[in-house]
């Protein structure tokens, strides 16, 4: 019995345009291709980044307040020890 040879298939290559540089470019791609995922993705990235920045800012302010409170408390303790 002879074994059959399998032919090699070429992979289909999906043609893509140049990468989007701005949201306006992405919006143009959305209009042309009807691909809403690109636009939603950019909004999600922006919202996530803004939330992250706000969390960092709030944490920084809280730590600065705590540090200031500790410094004031230490000054009071030192005053009491000296008197």
One Martini backbone bead per residue (centre of mass of N, CA, C, O) as a GRO file, in nm:
protein
   83
    1UNK     BB    1   0.095   0.037   0.022
    2UNK     BB    2   0.033   0.363  -0.040
    3UNK     BB    3   0.116   0.671   0.063
    4UNK     BB    4  -0.010   0.973   0.099
    5UNK     BB    5   0.033   1.300   0.018
    6UNK     BB    6   0.065   1.598   0.172
    7UNK     BB    7  -0.029   1.906   0.124
    8UNK     BB    8   0.073   2.228   0.137
    9UNK     BB    9  -0.051   2.497   0.305
   10UNK     BB   10  -0.133   2.815   0.289
   11UNK     BB   11  -0.144   3.081   0.470
   12UNK     BB   12  -0.359   3.313   0.565
   13UNK     BB   13  -0.331   3.660   0.504
   14UNK     BB   14  -0.404   3.936   0.685
   15UNK     BB   15  -0.481   4.245   0.598
   16UNK     BB   16  -0.329   4.540   0.725
   17UNK     BB   17  -0.299   4.831   0.842
   18UNK     BB   18  -0.188   5.079   0.987
   19UNK     BB   19  -0.137   5.193   1.280
   20UNK     BB   20  -0.289   5.359   1.521
   21UNK     BB   21  -0.219   5.684   1.662
   22UNK     BB   22  -0.515   5.780   1.706
   23UNK     BB   23  -0.844   5.826   1.769
   24UNK     BB   24  -0.916   5.935   1.491
   25UNK     BB   25  -0.804   5.702   1.331
   26UNK     BB   26  -0.977   5.486   1.470
   27UNK     BB   27  -1.249   5.610   1.387
   28UNK     BB   28  -1.202   5.572   1.085
   29UNK     BB   29  -1.185   5.265   1.096
   30UNK     BB   30  -1.465   5.220   1.208
   31UNK     BB   31  -1.619   5.337   0.965
   32UNK     BB   32  -1.500   5.147   0.748
   33UNK     BB   33  -1.524   4.848   0.911
   34UNK     BB   34  -1.718   4.830   1.168
   35UNK     BB   35  -1.512   4.848   1.423
   36UNK     BB   36  -1.582   4.898   1.762
   37UNK     BB   37  -1.352   4.783   1.939
   38UNK     BB   38  -1.138   5.000   1.908
   39UNK     BB   39  -1.288   5.234   2.046
   40UNK     BB   40  -1.347   5.094   2.316
   41UNK     BB   41  -1.053   5.034   2.389
   42UNK     BB   42  -0.956   5.328   2.419
   43UNK     BB   43  -1.155   5.410   2.640
   44UNK     BB   44  -1.071   5.195   2.848
   45UNK     BB   45  -0.778   5.283   2.877
   46UNK     BB   46  -0.838   5.570   2.973
   47UNK     BB   47  -1.010   5.499   3.223
   48UNK     BB   48  -0.800   5.323   3.367
   49UNK     BB   49  -0.581   5.540   3.390
   50UNK     BB   50  -0.747   5.746   3.554
   51UNK     BB   51  -0.805   5.561   3.797
   52UNK     BB   52  -0.510   5.509   3.871
   53UNK     BB   53  -0.430   5.803   3.922
   54UNK     BB   54  -0.637   5.855   4.149
   55UNK     BB   55  -0.531   5.639   4.345
   56UNK     BB   56  -0.249   5.754   4.375
   57UNK     BB   57  -0.329   6.035   4.476
   58UNK     BB   58  -0.484   5.940   4.729
   59UNK     BB   59  -0.250   5.787   4.859
   60UNK     BB   60  -0.052   6.023   4.876
   61UNK     BB   61  -0.229   6.206   5.056
   62UNK     BB   62  -0.258   6.008   5.293
   63UNK     BB   63   0.047   5.977   5.353
   64UNK     BB   64   0.105   6.276   5.403
   65UNK     BB   65  -0.088   6.303   5.642
   66UNK     BB   66   0.040   6.087   5.822
   67UNK     BB   67   0.321   6.213   5.836
   68UNK     BB   68   0.232   6.479   5.963
   69UNK     BB   69   0.106   6.357   6.216
   70UNK     BB   70   0.365   6.224   6.323
   71UNK     BB   71   0.533   6.483   6.350
   72UNK     BB   72   0.351   6.625   6.551
   73UNK     BB   73   0.358   6.405   6.768
   74UNK     BB   74   0.667   6.411   6.814
   75UNK     BB   75   0.683   6.705   6.908
   76UNK     BB   76   0.502   6.667   7.156
   77UNK     BB   77   0.675   6.455   7.299
   78UNK     BB   78   0.935   6.621   7.320
   79UNK     BB   79   0.817   6.849   7.487
   80UNK     BB   80   0.730   6.672   7.731
   81UNK     BB   81   1.017   6.559   7.794
   82UNK     BB   82   1.157   6.845   7.847
   83UNK     BB   83   0.949   6.936   8.092
   0.00000   0.00000   0.00000
